[in-house]
Amino acid sequence: MKLALYIKDKSLASDPRLAAMKEALEKASCDLFEIETPEDLAGGADALLSIGGDGTFLSAAKRIGDSGIPVLGVNLGRLGFLSENRPEDVPASLLEGRYTLEDRALLKTEISGLDVSGIEGFSPYALNEISVHRSGAAMLGVNVSLNGEQLPTVWADGMLVATSSGSTAYSLSVGGPICSPDSRVLIIAPIAPHNLNVRPLIVPDTTEVGVSWQSRDDKVMVTMDNRTLSAGRDAVLRISMARFSLKRIRLEKSNFINALESKLFWGEDMRNKP
């Protein structure tokens, strides 16, 4: 088995748990090699092991692109929602085939009014969410359209468009709903709206979402997962589903509901204690 390893935080390279995992895989005749850029995967791999936390997983997803190489998150970080697997559980599960592949939807954005050709390594794809938010003190008037149909302007710090995978990320923090990863939906959620009657909206993932804004500031921030760029007042985002998905390796003991309970303490209530 040919396995690529992506380690964003180089201080983790000396972690004894990682060393033990690599030793077990190499003893089973696995070919391991580390990557930094998408070009490092030109020779292909059976899987990519993302070593760290969820931020590292998002960076690994960018390097995979549309190659179809599946990604396994190995948790040496903090929360570990996407990267939920312990290093000691990985070798046996992989070698014995005790895993399944999930198709995780990706967002694609086109940005008019912004030249991205000069941005090194720019990728238009995001796994969790794409957002716009203010860069200064003034709030934004965010205009959202769904397949060309305009919604009322929302005055807020910003707006995000998330996938079902992203429902437990930034979207959760701004009051969005939790969606199972296989839900074919998009979440459109305002960020700190200055209205009492504005709520997150769920639409089918076949929807093309347009986002523009009004601002007294010259620039706004656009984020795509853990990447940030700056756009002017005249820029427009067109967000839709990518034509390919990310293949995520889910070990047999992995469970979305268990992850909600153990990572996010969902349903935590003293009355449920034995």
C-alpha positions in Angstrom: 0.0 0.0 0.0 1.4 3.4 -1.0 0.5 6.0 1.6 1.2 9.8 1.4 1.5 11.7 4.7 0.7 15.4 5.1 2.0 17.0 8.3 1.3 20.7 8.4 2.7 21.3 11.9 6.3 20.0 11.7 6.6 19.8 15.4 4.4 16.7 15.3 7.0 14.7 13.4 8.6 13.7 16.6 5.4 12.6 18.3 6.0 9.0 19.6 2.4 8.0 18.6 3.1 9.0 15.0 6.4 7.2 15.0 4.7 4.0 16.3 2.0 4.3 13.6 4.6 4.7 10.8 6.6 1.8 12.1 3.6 -0.5 12.1 2.7 0.5 8.6 6.3 0.1 7.3 6.5 -3.4 8.9 3.5 -4.3 6.8 5.4 -3.3 3.7 3.6 0.0 3.2 5.4 2.6 1.1 5.3 5.9 3.1 6.2 9.3 1.8 5.6 12.9 2.9 4.1 15.6 0.8 4.0 19.4 0.8 2.3 20.4 -2.5 -0.2 18.8 -4.9 2.7 18.2 -7.3 4.2 15.7 -4.7 1.2 13.4 -5.5 2.0 13.2 -9.2 3.0 9.6 -8.8 -0.3 8.7 -7.1 -1.1 7.1 -3.7 -3.6 4.7 -2.4 -4.5 7.2 0.4 -3.4 10.4 2.1 -3.0 10.4 5.8 -3.6 13.9 7.2 -1.6 14.2 10.5 -2.8 16.8 12.9 -6.2 18.4 13.5 -9.2 19.6 11.4 -7.2 22.6 10.1 -4.6 20.2 8.7 -7.4 18.1 7.1 -8.7 21.1 5.3 -5.2 21.9 4.0 -4.8 18.3 2.9 -8.1 18.5 1.0 -6.8 21.4 -1.0 -3.7 19.3 -2.0 -5.8 16.4 -3.1 -7.8 18.5 -5.6 -9.7 16.3 -8.0 -7.2 13.4 -7.9 -9.7 11.1 -6.2 -7.2 10.0 -3.6 -9.0 9.3 -0.3 -8.0 11.1 2.9 -7.8 9.7 6.4 -7.6 12.1 9.3 -5.2 11.1 12.0 -5.8 13.2 15.2 -2.8 14.7 16.8 -4.5 18.1 17.1 -7.3 19.5 19.3 -10.9 19.0 18.4 -10.5 16.4 15.7 -14.0 16.2 14.1 -12.7 15.5 10.6 -9.5 14.1 11.9 -11.0 11.8 14.5 -8.9 8.7 14.4 -6.2 7.8 16.9 -2.8 6.9 15.4 -2.8 3.5 17.2 -6.1 2.6 15.5 -5.0 3.3 11.9 -2.6 0.5 10.9 -4.8 -2.5 11.6 -8.0 -0.8 10.3 -6.3 0.1 7.0 -4.4 -3.1 6.5 -7.4 -5.3 7.3 -9.8 -3.2 5.1 -12.0 -2.2 8.1 -13.1 1.1 6.7 -15.5 2.7 4.3 -15.2 5.7 1.9 -17.5 8.7 2.3 -18.1 11.2 -0.5 -17.9 14.7 1.0 -19.3 17.5 -1.1 -17.1 20.4 -2.1 -18.0 24.0 -2.8 -16.7 25.9 -5.8 -16.6 29.6 -6.1 -16.1 32.0 -9.0 -15.1 35.5 -7.9 -15.7 38.3 -10.5 -14.0 41.6 -9.8 -11.0 39.9 -8.3 -7.9 38.7 -10.2 -6.9 35.5 -8.5 -4.2 34.6 -11.1 -1.6 36.4 -9.0 -2.5 34.4 -5.9 0.0 31.6 -5.5 -1.6 28.2 -5.1 -5.1 29.6 -5.3 -7.8 26.9 -5.3 -11.5 27.7 -5.8 -12.7 24.7 -3.7 -13.7 24.5 -0.1 -14.9 21.5 2.0 -16.6 23.3 5.0 -17.6 26.8 4.0 -17.1 30.0 2.0 -17.7 33.2 3.8 -17.5 37.0 3.5 -17.1 39.3 6.4 -16.3 42.9 7.2 -12.7 44.1 7.4 -13.4 47.3 9.3 -15.8 48.7 11.9 -18.8 49.1 9.5 -21.2 46.3 9.0 -22.0 44.8 5.6 -25.2 44.9 3.6 -25.0 41.4 2.2 -27.0 40.6 -0.9 -27.7 36.9 -1.6 -29.4 35.4 -4.6 -30.6 31.8 -5.1 -30.5 30.7 -8.8 -30.9 34.4 -9.6 -33.7 35.1 -7.2 -32.7 37.9 -4.9 -33.2 37.6 -1.1 -33.7 40.6 1.2 -30.4 42.4 2.1 -29.0 41.3 5.4 -27.1 43.8 7.5 -24.5 41.8 9.5 -20.8 41.2 10.0 -20.9 38.8 7.1 -22.5 35.7 5.5 -21.4 32.1 5.0 -22.4 29.3 2.7 -21.6 25.9 4.2 -21.8 22.3 3.2 -23.2 19.5 5.4 -19.6 18.8 6.4 -19.3 22.4 7.5 -22.4 22.3 9.6 -20.3 21.4 12.6 -17.7 24.1 11.9 -18.1 27.9 11.4 -21.8 27.5 10.6 -22.4 25.9 14.1 -20.8 28.9 15.8 -23.2 31.3 14.1 -26.3 29.3 15.0 -26.6 27.1 12.0 -28.2 23.6 12.1 -26.3 20.3 12.4 -26.6 18.2 9.2 -25.5 14.7 8.7 -22.5 14.5 6.4 -24.5 12.8 3.6 -27.2 15.5 3.5 -27.3 17.1 0.0 -27.9 20.6 1.2 -26.2 24.1 1.5 -26.5 26.2 4.6 -26.7 30.0 4.2 -26.1 31.6 7.5 -25.7 35.3 8.5 -22.8 36.2 10.8 -23.9 38.4 13.7 -26.9 39.9 11.9 -28.3 43.3 13.1 -31.9 42.0 12.7 -34.0 39.9 15.1 -35.9 38.2 12.2 -32.9 36.7 10.3 -32.3 33.0 10.5 -30.1 30.5 8.7 -31.5 29.0 5.5 -31.2 25.5 4.1 -31.4 25.0 0.3 -30.8 22.1 -2.1 -27.1 21.6 -3.1 -28.2 22.1 -6.7 -28.6 25.8 -5.9 -26.3 28.4 -7.3 -25.7 31.1 -4.6 -24.7 34.6 -5.5 -23.2 36.9 -2.9 -22.4 40.6 -3.2 -22.2 43.3 -0.5 -22.5 47.0 0.3 -19.8 48.5 2.6 -18.3 51.8 3.6 -14.9 50.0 3.7 -12.9 49.5 0.5 -12.2 45.8 1.2 -14.0 42.8 2.7 -12.5 39.4 3.7 -13.4 36.3 1.8 -12.5 33.0 3.5 -12.5 29.5 1.9 -12.1 27.0 4.8 -8.8 28.1 6.4 -7.7 30.5 3.6 -8.3 34.2 3.5 -8.2 36.7 0.7 -9.3 40.3 0.2 -11.9 41.5 -2.2 -13.2 45.0 -3.2 -16.7 46.3 -2.9 -17.6 45.5 -6.5 -16.6 41.8 -6.3 -19.3 39.1 -6.7 -19.2 35.5 -5.5 -20.9 32.7 -7.4 -21.0 29.6 -5.3 -22.1 26.1 -6.4 -21.2 22.5 -5.8 -18.0 21.2 -7.3 -18.3 18.4 -10.0 -16.2 16.1 -7.9 -16.2 15.2 -4.2 -13.6 14.5 -1.5 -13.3 10.8 -0.5 -12.9 10.6 3.2 -11.8 7.3 4.8 -14.0 6.4 7.8 -12.8 3.7 10.1 -15.3 1.1 11.2 -15.6 2.5 14.8 -16.3 6.0 13.5 -19.8 7.3 14.1 -21.2 10.8 13.4 -23.6 10.8 16.4 -20.8 9.6 18.7 -18.6 12.3 17.4 -21.2 14.9 18.2 -21.5 13.6 21.8 -17.8 13.1 22.4 -16.4 16.2 20.6 -19.1 18.8 20.9 -20.9 17.4 24.0 -24.2 17.2 22.2 -27.0 16.3 24.6 -24.9 16.8 27.7 -27.3 17.0 30.6 -26.8 16.1 34.2 -30.2 14.3 34.1 -28.7 11.8 31.6 -26.0 10.7 34.0 -26.4 7.2 35.5 
